[in-house]
């Protein structure tokens, strides 16, 4: 995996080709996290939490702002229908953004760790009765 990657678990090689090259796609952010690849759109969504901006990157279009402010979102995942679930730090909410652009509140004013657990459970198809 190149000179800059140290593989500490062979499980990584189930996800990433051993000959993959690390390349910088874009710069100028305070701190990025929550990246998620959208296979249908062939783009990467990610957040600059302290900068309070969610961005999108694609090979065709480069980087662009998607939501500003983003409520300091810091985690994203998709469900099987393609809905995007976003954990928001400022609002203490887990929101679902549908493919049509509708925004729905799934949970509000839980601890951030509880919201993250709920997002994982919901998107994995598990039933969540109590967080």
C-alpha positions in Angstrom: 0.0 0.0 0.0 2.8 2.4 -0.7 5.3 3.9 1.7 2.8 6.2 3.6 0.4 3.5 4.8 1.1 1.1 7.5 -1.3 -1.8 7.5 -1.8 -3.1 11.0 -4.6 -5.5 10.2 -5.1 -7.7 7.1 -8.8 -6.8 7.2 -7.9 -3.5 5.6 -6.8 -5.3 2.5 -10.4 -6.7 2.2 -11.5 -3.1 1.5 -8.5 -1.4 0.0 -6.2 -2.8 -2.8 -2.7 -3.4 -1.5 -1.3 -1.4 -4.4 -3.7 1.6 -4.0 -2.0 5.0 -4.1 -2.9 7.7 -1.5 -3.6 11.0 -3.2 -4.7 14.4 -1.9 -8.0 15.4 -3.5 -8.5 18.9 -2.1 -7.2 21.1 0.7 -8.2 24.2 2.7 -10.4 22.7 5.5 -10.1 23.0 9.2 -10.8 19.4 10.1 -12.6 16.9 7.9 -14.6 13.8 9.0 -17.6 11.7 8.3 -16.7 10.8 4.7 -19.1 8.7 2.8 -19.0 7.5 -0.8 -22.1 7.8 -2.9 -21.8 5.1 -5.6 -24.8 6.3 -7.6 -23.5 9.9 -7.9 -19.8 8.8 -7.9 -18.9 11.4 -5.3 -17.6 11.7 -1.8 -19.5 13.7 0.9 -17.6 14.9 3.9 -17.9 17.5 6.6 -15.6 20.2 7.9 -17.1 20.2 11.4 -15.3 23.2 12.9 -15.8 25.1 9.6 -19.5 24.1 9.8 -19.7 23.1 6.1 -20.7 19.9 4.4 -19.0 19.3 1.0 -19.1 17.1 -2.0 -16.2 16.0 -4.1 -16.3 14.2 -7.5 -13.6 13.6 -10.1 -15.9 15.4 -12.7 -16.7 18.6 -10.6 -14.1 18.8 -7.9 -15.2 20.1 -4.5 -18.3 22.1 -3.8 -20.4 23.2 -0.7 -23.5 21.2 -0.1 -24.8 22.7 3.2 -23.5 25.8 4.9 -24.1 25.9 7.8 -24.1 22.2 8.3 -25.0 22.2 12.0 -21.5 20.9 12.5 -22.4 17.5 11.1 -19.9 14.8 12.1 -21.1 11.5 10.8 -23.0 10.3 7.8 -24.3 7.0 6.5 -26.8 5.7 3.9 -29.7 3.2 4.3 -30.6 0.7 1.6 -33.0 3.1 -0.1 -30.3 5.7 -0.6 -31.4 8.1 2.2 -28.6 10.0 3.9 -28.5 10.0 7.7 -26.5 12.8 9.2 -25.5 13.3 12.9 -25.6 17.0 13.8 -23.5 18.3 16.7 -25.1 21.8 17.0 -28.7 20.6 17.0 -28.1 17.2 18.8 -30.2 15.6 16.1 -30.0 12.6 13.7 -31.6 13.7 10.5 -32.5 11.8 7.3 -32.2 13.5 4.0 -34.2 11.7 1.3 -33.0 11.3 -2.3 -35.7 13.9 -3.2 -34.2 16.4 -0.8 -36.7 16.2 2.0 -35.2 16.5 5.5 -36.7 14.5 8.4 -35.7 14.6 12.1 -35.2 11.0 13.3 -34.0 11.8 16.8 -33.5 15.0 18.8 -31.5 16.0 21.8 -29.9 12.7 22.6 -26.2 12.5 23.4 -23.9 12.4 20.4 -22.9 8.9 21.2 -26.5 7.8 21.4 -27.3 9.5 18.0 -24.3 7.7 16.4 -25.5 4.3 17.8 -29.0 5.0 16.5 -27.7 5.9 13.0 -25.8 2.6 12.9 -28.7 0.6 14.1 -31.2 2.2 11.8 -29.1 1.9 8.7 -28.2 -1.7 9.5 -31.9 -2.6 9.6 -31.9 -3.2 13.4 -34.9 -2.3 15.5 -34.1 0.4 18.0 -36.4 0.4 21.0 -34.3 2.1 23.6 -31.1 4.1 23.3 
